[in-house]
């Protein structure tokens, strides 16, 4: 196919969009691949749509290769199935809800587990029908509070979601591994640098869960890995190694001290080191010796609110994502002044475990706050702290919670090294769901023995539209995009670099030859200056650029490699063969 730039629906921009923060957003807009319609909502223009379709093609090929079958479910969905699984409520404000003219409730599908389970229930009734894997490539809708980074995090996006249905856990593991390997092939073909990390299941439910994260400093996800052991996990899934319980015998009694003007961890540490507490410790007191008690309010799916205290070592901050993941499906809010006024035992800056538990407030602690560990913490009175408050003796937590930040140098949960943090973009997430959804809808088939068998499910998501942005994030330079051949809108970009009629005629001849060989050609036949054409060629990012210019008169053309930057003069009469060899070699 030949596409002439003079006729292509395209307008490149010289300046970055004002709201763009990351390279993919800047470049995809500047190059005319996408255009913003509303916050988190984008149109795909011809070049962008070609990249998107080529990503879809790779995904389809690899899904079909594992025996998956494609279907298409509606995006407009009735409330009832999501009410059955409680996700109508659990999704909270992220769900787009609407009503039809008769007042019936609907939603725009954020994900389709319910509908896939009901579809299989309606069609299959025998063990002989199983196993089956169904998938779709579909628009999804989530009312993101802060859509950002162009198509990386939008309110409307395209996702491949597939679902496996098996008779038992062994079958589920087989389907899960087939998807895992298919995803690796997909990302390898798209030339994406990625890691596979342990993850949490969140509102999806289920047991085993892994994320595929593309390496990127623009990523919203923090993951950690252990170089020594190969352990890798999203920070939400990191399990903090708990210390062994310490003996309680012989520990000094807890003592309350006057600590005027010490409402923060920093001022508390200064007080302790100036008041002789360091001598009791045999070393300087640090923030790690203090117990920071953070108060939050949980809003549960049923609408009930609960105040909860979270105790973490004072040298750490609460990680909002880890906290949110730990309390799902509840939502986390900060306490208001009205909350403090209604609960006078909450003394800002001086909150301790005893008043919380005496007033029926759940107190959850970091796993490091183990039995026998002693802490400096609030004494529940203005200007007072307690030194030597021992967990398991002076207070007993109501449980542990993974809410504290994970840092470089933390011990790996597998005990074989330390953790290093990196940033990544989630591009795929696979779950062993088990029977959460088949139980909700009684999805049974008759087994070989004639008795009902409850099916077990797997769920496998892959961000198709996000992949376009991810590739742009990883494959660009200061001049523009650099598409891998697998997804480039065109195989080659042919540029006429002067106004010589012979060169123009020669370019037409070369383009026709490339087309005859089955290549997709973007042909810059405009009357613009060579400088403008070259800048656009670099911005648009085709893997090969063939320049027909002043060398045509001498029987030469220039072939540029967008990835390596190499530019070679080649004989004009062998230009078609040279390009074909590059594309297919």
C-alpha positions in Angstrom: 0.0 0.0 0.0 1.2 3.5 -0.8 0.1 6.4 1.3 1.0 9.9 0.1 1.7 12.5 2.8 0.2 15.2 0.7 -3.2 13.4 1.2 -2.7 11.9 4.6 -5.0 13.3 7.4 -2.0 14.5 9.4 -0.8 17.7 11.1 2.5 17.5 13.0 3.2 20.0 15.7 6.5 21.7 16.6 5.6 22.4 20.3 4.7 19.9 23.1 1.1 20.0 24.3 0.8 22.1 27.4 -0.6 19.3 29.6 2.0 16.7 28.5 4.4 15.3 31.2 5.9 12.2 29.7 7.6 11.6 26.3 5.0 9.3 24.8 2.2 11.9 25.4 4.3 14.7 23.9 5.5 12.7 20.9 2.2 11.0 20.0 0.4 14.3 20.0 3.1 16.2 18.2 3.4 13.5 15.5 -0.4 13.5 14.9 -1.0 10.0 16.1 -3.7 10.9 18.7 -5.7 14.0 19.8 -7.2 14.8 23.1 -11.0 15.1 23.3 -11.5 15.4 27.1 -9.4 14.5 30.2 -8.4 10.8 29.7 -10.3 10.5 26.3 -8.4 10.5 23.0 -9.1 10.1 19.3 -6.9 7.8 17.2 -5.9 9.5 13.9 -4.7 7.4 10.9 -1.1 6.9 11.9 -2.0 6.1 15.5 -4.7 3.7 14.5 -2.3 1.8 12.2 0.0 1.3 15.1 -2.8 0.2 17.4 -4.1 -2.3 14.8 -0.7 -3.8 14.4 -0.4 -4.2 18.2 -3.8 -5.9 18.2 -2.6 -8.2 15.4 0.4 -9.4 17.4 -1.9 -10.0 20.4 -4.4 -11.9 18.4 -1.8 -14.1 16.8 -0.3 -15.1 20.1 -3.7 -15.6 21.8 -4.9 -17.8 18.8 -1.7 -19.8 19.1 -2.7 -21.0 22.6 -6.2 -22.0 21.4 -8.0 -19.0 22.7 -11.2 -18.0 20.8 -12.2 -14.4 20.2 -15.6 -13.0 21.0 -17.0 -9.5 21.6 -19.2 -8.6 24.5 -21.0 -5.3 24.8 -19.4 -2.3 26.7 -22.8 -1.2 28.0 -23.7 -3.7 30.7 -26.6 -4.2 33.1 -26.2 -3.7 36.8 -27.5 -7.1 38.0 -24.4 -9.3 37.3 -22.1 -6.7 39.0 -24.6 -6.5 41.9 -24.3 -10.3 42.3 -20.5 -10.1 42.7 -20.8 -6.9 44.8 -18.5 -5.1 42.3 -21.2 -2.5 41.5 -20.3 -1.2 45.0 -16.7 -2.3 45.3 -15.6 -0.4 42.2 -16.7 2.8 43.9 -16.3 6.1 42.0 -14.2 4.4 39.3 -17.3 2.9 37.7 -19.2 4.8 35.0 -22.9 4.4 35.9 -25.9 5.5 33.9 -29.6 4.8 33.5 -31.8 4.2 30.5 -35.0 6.0 29.8 -36.9 3.6 32.0 -34.6 4.1 35.0 -32.8 0.8 34.7 -29.1 0.9 35.9 -26.3 0.2 33.6 -22.5 0.6 33.6 -19.7 1.0 31.1 -17.6 -2.1 31.4 -14.3 -1.7 33.3 -13.7 -5.5 33.0 -15.9 -8.4 32.0 -15.4 -11.4 34.4 -19.1 -11.5 35.2 -20.2 -11.5 31.5 -17.7 -14.2 30.5 -18.8 -16.4 33.4 -22.5 -16.0 32.4 -21.6 -16.6 28.7 -20.0 -19.9 29.4 -22.8 -20.9 31.8 -25.3 -20.2 29.0 -23.5 -22.3 26.4 -21.7 -25.2 28.1 -23.0 -28.0 30.3 -20.6 -31.0 30.0 -17.0 -31.7 31.0 -16.4 -32.6 27.4 -16.7 -28.9 26.5 -13.8 -28.0 28.7 -11.2 -26.5 28.8 -12.0 -23.3 27.0 -10.2 -19.9 26.7 -12.2 -16.9 25.4 -10.9 -13.4 24.8 -11.8 -10.0 23.4 -10.1 -6.8 22.5 -12.4 -4.2 23.7 -12.9 -0.6 24.9 -13.0 -0.4 28.7 -14.1 2.5 30.8 -12.9 3.6 34.3 -13.6 7.0 35.8 -10.0 7.7 36.8 -9.8 10.5 39.3 -6.6 11.8 37.8 -6.2 10.7 34.2 -2.7 11.5 33.0 0.1 10.9 30.6 -2.1 10.8 27.5 -3.1 7.3 26.6 -1.0 5.7 29.4 -3.8 6.3 31.9 -7.1 7.2 30.4 -10.8 6.9 31.1 -11.4 5.0 27.9 -8.8 2.5 26.8 -8.5 -0.7 24.8 -7.7 -3.9 26.6 -7.3 -7.5 25.7 -9.0 -9.6 28.4 -9.1 -13.3 28.2 -10.6 -15.9 30.6 -9.9 -19.5 31.0 -12.5 -22.1 32.3 -11.2 -25.4 33.6 -12.4 -28.4 35.5 -9.8 -28.3 38.3 -6.8 -26.4 39.7 -4.3 -28.4 37.5 -6.2 -27.2 34.4 -6.1 -23.6 35.7 -2.4 -23.8 36.2 -1.9 -25.0 32.6 -4.1 -22.2 31.2 -2.2 -19.7 33.4 1.2 -20.8 32.2 0.0 -20.8 28.6 -1.0 -17.1 29.0 2.2 -16.3 30.8 4.3 -17.7 28.0 2.1 -16.0 25.3 2.5 -12.6 27.0 6.3 -13.1 27.0 6.2 -13.8 23.2 4.0 -10.7 22.7 6.2 -8.4 24.6 9.3 -9.8 23.0 7.8 -9.3 19.5 7.0 -5.7 20.4 10.6 -5.2 21.6 9.4 -4.0 25.0 11.7 -4.3 28.0 9.7 -5.7 30.9 9.9 -7.6 34.1 7.4 -10.1 35.6 6.6 -9.4 39.3 4.4 -10.8 42.0 1.3 -8.8 42.4 -1.9 -8.5 44.4 -5.3 -9.4 43.0 -7.2 -6.4 44.3 -10.9 -6.1 43.4 -10.4 -9.0 40.9 -10.1 -11.6 43.6 -8.3 -14.9 43.2 -5.0 -16.3 44.4 -1.9 -16.3 42.2 -1.3 -13.0 40.5 1.6 -11.6 38.4 2.1 -8.3 36.7 4.1 -7.5 33.6 5.8 -4.1 34.0 7.6 -2.2 31.3 10.7 -0.5 32.5 10.2 3.2 32.5 11.0 6.2 34.7 7.5 7.5 33.8 5.9 4.5 35.3 3.3 4.9 38.1 4.1 1.5 39.6 7.1 0.9 41.9 8.5 -2.6 41.9 11.4 -4.1 43.7 13.8 -6.9 42.8 16.5 -8.8 44.5 19.6 -9.0 42.3 21.0 -12.0 44.3 17.9 -14.2 44.1 15.8 -12.9 41.2 12.8 -12.1 43.4 10.6 -9.4 42.0 7.3 -7.9 43.1 5.1 -4.9 42.9 5.5 -2.9 46.1 1.9 -3.7 47.0 2.7 -7.4 47.0 5.9 -7.2 49.1 5.6 -9.1 52.3 7.7 -7.6 55.1 9.9 -10.2 56.8 8.8 -10.2 60.5 11.4 -10.6 63.2 11.3 -13.6 65.5 9.5 -12.9 68.8 11.7 -11.6 71.5 11.5 -12.6 75.2 9.6 -10.3 77.4 11.3 -11.2 80.6 13.7 -8.6 82.0 12.6 -5.7 79.8 12.5 -2.3 81.5 9.1 -0.9 82.4 7.5 1.7 80.1 7.9 5.2 81.4 5.9 8.3 80.5 7.9 11.5 79.9 7.0 15.1 79.5 7.9 15.9 75.9 6.8 19.5 75.3 6.9 20.7 71.7 7.6 17.2 70.3 4.6 16.5 68.1 6.7 15.2 65.1 9.1 12.3 64.8 12.0 14.7 64.2 11.3 16.7 67.3 10.7 13.6 69.3 14.1 12.2 68.3 15.8 15.5 69.2 14.1 15.4 72.6 15.1 11.8 73.3 18.8 12.4 72.5 18.8 15.6 74.6 17.0 14.0 77.6 19.3 11.1 78.2 17.3 8.4 76.5 20.2 7.7 74.3 22.1 6.4 77.4 19.3 3.9 78.1 19.6 2.7 74.5 23.4 2.6 74.6 23.4 4.5 71.3 21.8 7.6 69.7 18.0 7.4 69.3 16.8 7.4 65.7 13.5 7.7 64.0 13.5 3.9 63.7 13.1 3.6 67.5 9.8 5.5 67.4 6.4 4.1 66.6 4.4 6.4 64.4 0.6 6.0 64.7 -1.2 7.1 61.6 -5.0 7.5 61.8 -7.1 6.8 58.7 -10.8 6.4 58.0 -12.0 3.4 56.0 -15.1 3.6 53.9 -16.4 0.1 53.4 -18.5 -1.0 50.3 -21.6 -1.1 52.5 -21.1 2.6 53.3 -20.0 2.1 56.9 -17.0 4.2 58.1 -14.3 2.9 60.5 -11.5 4.8 62.1 -8.3 2.7 62.2 -4.9 3.3 63.7 -1.8 2.1 61.8 1.5 1.8 63.6 4.7 1.9 61.6 8.4 2.6 62.5 8.9 6.3 62.6 11.7 6.3 60.0 9.1 5.2 57.3 6.2 6.8 55.6 2.9 5.2 54.7 2.8 4.1 51.1 -0.7 5.0 49.9 -0.8 2.2 47.3 0.3 -0.5 49.8 -2.2 0.8 52.3 -5.0 0.9 49.7 -4.2 -2.6 48.5 -4.1 -4.0 52.1 -7.6 -2.7 52.9 -9.4 -3.3 49.6 -12.3 -3.1 48.8 -12.5 -0.4 51.4 -11.5 3.1 50.4 -9.0 5.2 52.5 -9.7 8.7 53.7 -7.9 11.1 56.0 -9.5 12.1 59.3 -11.1 15.5 59.3 -11.1 18.0 62.1 -14.6 16.9 62.9 -13.4 13.3 63.4 -10.8 14.5 65.9 -13.3 16.6 67.7 -15.7 13.7 67.9 -12.9 11.5 69.3 -11.1 13.5 72.0 -8.9 10.6 72.9 -7.1 11.2 69.6 -4.4 13.7 70.7 -2.7 15.0 67.6 1.1 14.4 67.7 0.8 12.2 70.8 -1.4 9.3 69.8 -0.5 5.9 71.3 -1.8 2.3 71.1 -3.4 2.2 74.5 -6.1 4.9 74.0 -6.9 3.5 70.6 -7.6 0.0 72.0 -9.3 1.3 75.1 -11.8 3.1 72.8 -12.5 0.2 70.4 -10.3 1.5 67.5 -8.6 -1.2 65.6 -4.8 -0.9 65.8 -2.9 -2.6 63.0 0.9 -2.5 62.9 3.8 -3.0 60.5 5.2 -6.6 60.8 8.4 -5.1 62.2 6.4 -4.2 65.3 6.8 -7.8 66.7 6.4 -9.3 70.1 9.1 -8.0 72.4 10.1 -4.9 70.4 10.2 -1.7 72.5 9.2 1.7 71.2 9.0 5.4 71.9 5.5 6.5 71.1 2.6 8.7 72.1 1.2 8.6 75.6 -2.3 9.8 74.6 -1.9 13.2 76.4 -0.7 16.6 75.1 3.1 16.9 75.5 3.7 13.4 76.7 5.4 10.3 75.2 6.1 6.9 76.6 9.5 5.3 76.3 10.0 1.5 76.3 6.4 0.5 75.3 6.7 -3.2 74.5 4.6 -4.9 71.9 3.0 -8.1 73.4 3.4 -6.8 76.9 2.1 -3.3 77.1 -0.2 -3.5 74.0 -1.4 -6.2 71.7 -2.1 -5.2 68.1 -5.2 -6.3 66.4 -3.2 -7.6 63.5 -0.5 -6.6 61.0 -0.8 -4.5 57.8 1.5 -3.9 54.9 1.3 -0.1 54.7 4.9 1.2 55.2 7.0 2.2 52.2 9.5 -0.3 50.8 13.0 1.1 50.3 16.2 0.2 48.6 18.3 -2.0 50.9 15.3 -3.6 52.6 15.8 -7.4 53.1 14.3 -9.5 50.3 11.3 -11.5 51.5 13.0 -14.7 50.3 15.9 -13.9 52.7 18.5 -14.1 49.9 19.6 -10.5 49.5 18.3 -6.9 49.5 15.8 -5.1 47.5 16.4 -2.5 44.8 13.5 -0.3 43.6 12.6 0.6 40.0 9.7 2.2 38.2 7.5 0.5 35.7 4.3 0.7 33.6 1.8 -2.1 34.0 1.2 -3.7 30.6 -0.3 -7.0 31.7 -1.8 -8.7 34.7 -2.7 -12.4 35.0 -4.8 -13.9 37.8 -5.7 -17.4 39.0 -9.2 -16.4 39.9 -10.4 -19.7 41.1 -14.1 -20.0 41.7 -15.1 -16.5 42.8 -17.2 -15.7 39.7 -18.3 -19.3 38.9 -19.6 -19.5 42.5 -21.4 -16.2 42.1 -23.3 -17.5 39.1 -23.3 -21.3 39.8 -21.3 -22.1 36.6 -21.4 -25.9 36.7 -21.1 -28.6 34.1 -21.7 -32.3 34.4 -18.6 -34.2 35.3 -17.4 -37.5 33.9 -19.2 -39.2 36.9 -22.5 -37.4 36.1 -22.1 -35.0 39.1 -21.9 -31.3 38.8 -18.4 -29.7 38.6 -17.9 -26.1 39.5 -15.6 -24.5 37.0 -12.5 -22.6 37.9 -11.4 -19.4 36.1 -8.3 -17.5 35.2 -8.3 -13.8 34.1 -5.7 -12.3 31.9 -5.5 -8.6 31.0 -3.2 -6.8 28.5 -3.3 -3.1 27.8 -3.4 -2.8 24.1 -3.8 0.9 23.7 -1.3 1.4 26.5 1.2 -0.7 24.6 1.4 2.0 22.0 2.4 4.6 24.6 4.8 2.1 26.3 6.6 1.5 23.0 6.8 5.2 22.4 8.2 5.7 26.0 10.9 3.1 25.4 11.6 3.7 21.7 12.3 7.4 21.1 15.1 9.8 21.0 15.4 13.6 21.1 14.2 13.8 17.5 11.0 11.8 17.7 9.5 8.3 17.7 11.3 5.1 16.6 8.8 2.3 15.9 9.9 -1.3 15.9 9.2 -2.9 12.5 6.5 -5.2 14.1 4.2 -2.2 14.8 5.4 0.7 12.6 2.6 2.3 10.6 4.6 1.7 7.4 7.6 -0.4 6.5 9.5 2.5 4.9 9.2 6.3 4.6 10.2 7.6 1.2 11.2 11.2 1.0 11.7 13.3 -2.1 14.4 15.8 -1.0 14.5 18.2 -4.0 12.3 19.6 -6.7 14.1 18.0 -9.6 11.5 16.4 -11.9 13.8 13.5 -12.7 14.2 12.8 -9.0 10.5 13.0 -8.5 9.8 10.6 -11.3 12.5 8.3 -9.9 10.9 8.4 -6.5 7.5 7.5 -8.0 9.2 4.5 -9.7 10.9 3.3 -6.5 7.7 3.7 -4.5 5.8 1.6 -7.1 8.5 -1.0 -6.9 8.3 -1.2 -3.1 4.5 -1.5 -3.4 4.8 -4.3 -5.9 6.9 -6.2 -3.3 4.1 -6.0 -0.8 5.6 -3.3 1.4 3.6 -0.5 3.1 5.0 2.8 2.0 4.6 6.3 3.4 5.5 8.6 0.5 6.4 12.2 1.3 5.5 13.8 -2.0 4.8 17.2 -0.6 6.4 20.4 -1.9 7.7 21.3 1.5 11.4 22.0 2.0 13.8 19.0 2.6 14.4 20.3 6.2 10.7 20.1 7.1 10.4 16.7 5.5 13.4 15.3 7.4 12.2 16.6 10.7 8.8 15.1 10.1 10.4 11.8 9.1 12.3 11.7 12.4 9.3 12.7 14.4 7.0 10.1 12.7 9.5 7.3 13.4 9.3 4.7 10.6 12.2 2.2 10.9 13.6 3.0 7.5 13.7 6.3 5.6 14.7 6.3 1.9 15.8 9.7 0.6 15.6 10.4 -3.1 17.5 13.7 -3.5 20.3 15.3 -5.4 22.2 12.0 -5.6 19.6 10.7 -8.0 21.3 12.3 -10.9 24.4 10.2 -10.1 22.3 7.0 -9.6 22.4 7.1 -5.8 19.8 7.3 -3.0 20.2 7.3 0.8 18.8 4.7 3.1 18.6 5.8 6.8 18.0 3.4 9.7 15.9 5.2 12.3 17.1 3.0 15.2 20.9 3.1 14.6 21.1 6.4 12.9 23.2 4.9 10.1 22.8 6.5 6.7 24.2 4.6 3.6 24.3 5.7 0.0 23.1 2.8 -2.2 22.7 2.4 -6.0 19.3 3.8 -7.0 18.7 0.8 -9.3 18.9 -1.6 -6.4 17.1 0.5 -3.8 13.9 -1.6 -3.9 15.9 -4.8 -3.3 17.9 -3.2 -0.5 14.8 -2.0 1.3 13.0 -5.3 0.9 16.1 -7.1 2.3 16.1 -4.8 5.3 12.4 -5.2 6.0 12.4 -9.0 5.6 15.9 -9.8 6.7 
